[in-house]
Every structure is written in C-alpha cells, then in structure tokens.
C-alpha cells in the first residue's frame, strides 16, 4: 500500500470518528459537491436506519415539519430527499434514535 493510500485511510478514519453514525463516503461526496458547486447544495437521498423500537411515523413527521424534505418510510427507517448540506447531515445525525445514515449525493438541478 502506498503512502498516499495510508494517509487517505487515516483521513477517512478520522472523518468517521467525527460523525460516527454516517457513512464516510456519503460525507465525502457531499463535501466535494459543496466545494465544487458553491451556488447550490447537492441533491441528497438519505437512508436513515433507526434503532429497534423507534416509531418511524413519528420520525417522518418531525423531519417533514422541521426541514421540509420529502420523506418516505422504508423497511428499517426513512428515505429523505432534498438539497442537504454536510452541516445539516451532522445536525440530523445527532438524533440518538438513529442507528446509521447512508445514501447518495449528486449535483442539484438548476
């Protein structure tokens, strides 16, 4: 393994320790898009997996009300779609009921 790969792995590990319940590759993609396309937030589709026993209907309503995002219940939680920043991902991830957040990020349409 090259020195660059070792440094990259350490960097990803460090990012993963900052926000522990969010996929590191998703965070990297969002940050990349925020810096490359500074005039519009990326279009993000989040897959939020909740801990056992959490009411997804209640969580869905809270996310719709607070953030105004399109939400849909999935097998283990919610799918949330909207223009989402890394700061907002961090805010959402602080919900103690969230087990893990993954998803995709793409440039938003103009």
C-alpha positions in Angstrom: 0.0 0.0 0.0 1.4 3.4 -1.0 1.9 6.3 1.4 -0.9 8.2 -0.2 -3.3 5.3 0.4 -2.2 5.1 4.0 -2.8 8.8 4.5 -6.2 8.6 2.8 -7.3 5.7 5.0 -6.2 7.6 8.1 -8.2 10.6 6.9 -11.3 8.6 6.3 -11.0 7.0 9.7 -10.7 10.5 11.3 -13.8 11.7 9.5 -15.7 8.6 10.6 -14.9 9.3 14.2 -16.3 12.9 13.9 -19.8 11.7 12.9 -19.9 8.1 13.8 -23.3 7.1 12.5 -23.0 8.5 9.0 -21.4 6.7 6.0 -18.0 8.4 5.5 -18.2 8.1 1.7 -21.5 9.9 1.7 -20.0 12.8 3.8 -17.0 13.0 1.4 -19.3 13.2 -1.6 -21.4 15.9 -0.1 -18.4 18.0 0.9 -16.9 17.6 -2.5 -20.1 18.8 -4.2 -20.5 21.7 -1.8 -17.0 22.9 -2.7 -17.1 22.3 -6.4 -20.6 23.7 -7.0 -20.8 26.5 -4.4 -24.0 28.2 -5.6 -26.4 25.3 -4.9 -26.5 22.4 -2.3 -26.2 18.9 -3.6 -29.3 16.7 -4.1 -29.1 14.1 -1.4 -31.0 10.9 -0.8 -30.6 9.8 2.8 -31.4 6.3 4.1 -31.9 6.7 7.8 -31.9 3.5 9.8 -33.4 3.7 13.3 -32.7 1.6 16.3 -35.2 -1.1 17.2 -38.4 0.1 18.7 -38.4 3.6 17.2 -41.6 4.8 15.6 -40.8 5.7 12.0 -44.1 7.6 11.5 -43.2 10.0 14.3 -39.7 10.5 13.0 -41.0 11.0 9.5 -43.4 13.8 10.6 -40.6 15.5 12.6 -38.3 15.6 9.6 -41.0 16.9 7.3 -42.0 19.6 9.8 -38.6 20.7 10.8 -36.8 20.5 7.4 -39.5 20.3 4.8 -37.9 17.3 3.0 -39.7 14.7 1.0 -39.8 11.6 3.2 -40.8 8.0 2.7 -40.9 5.1 5.1 -38.6 2.2 4.2 -38.1 -1.2 5.8 -35.7 -0.1 8.6 -36.4 3.6 8.7 -36.8 6.6 6.4 -35.7 7.8 3.0 -35.2 11.6 2.9 -34.7 13.5 -0.3 -33.7 17.2 -0.6 -30.9 19.7 -1.0 -28.8 18.9 2.1 -25.6 20.3 3.4 -22.9 18.5 5.5 -23.9 20.7 8.4 -27.5 19.5 8.2 -26.4 15.9 8.0 -24.4 16.5 11.2 -27.5 18.0 12.8 -29.8 15.2 11.8 -27.2 12.5 12.9 -27.4 13.8 16.5 -30.8 12.1 16.9 -30.0 9.4 19.5 -32.5 7.0 17.8 -30.5 6.9 14.6 -28.5 3.7 14.1 -26.9 4.6 10.7 -27.3 7.1 7.8 -26.2 6.2 4.3 -27.3 7.4 0.9 -26.3 9.2 -2.3 -25.4 12.7 -3.3 -25.5 14.3 -6.8 -25.3 17.8 -8.2 -28.6 19.5 -7.9 -30.5 20.6 -11.0 -30.7 24.2 -11.7 
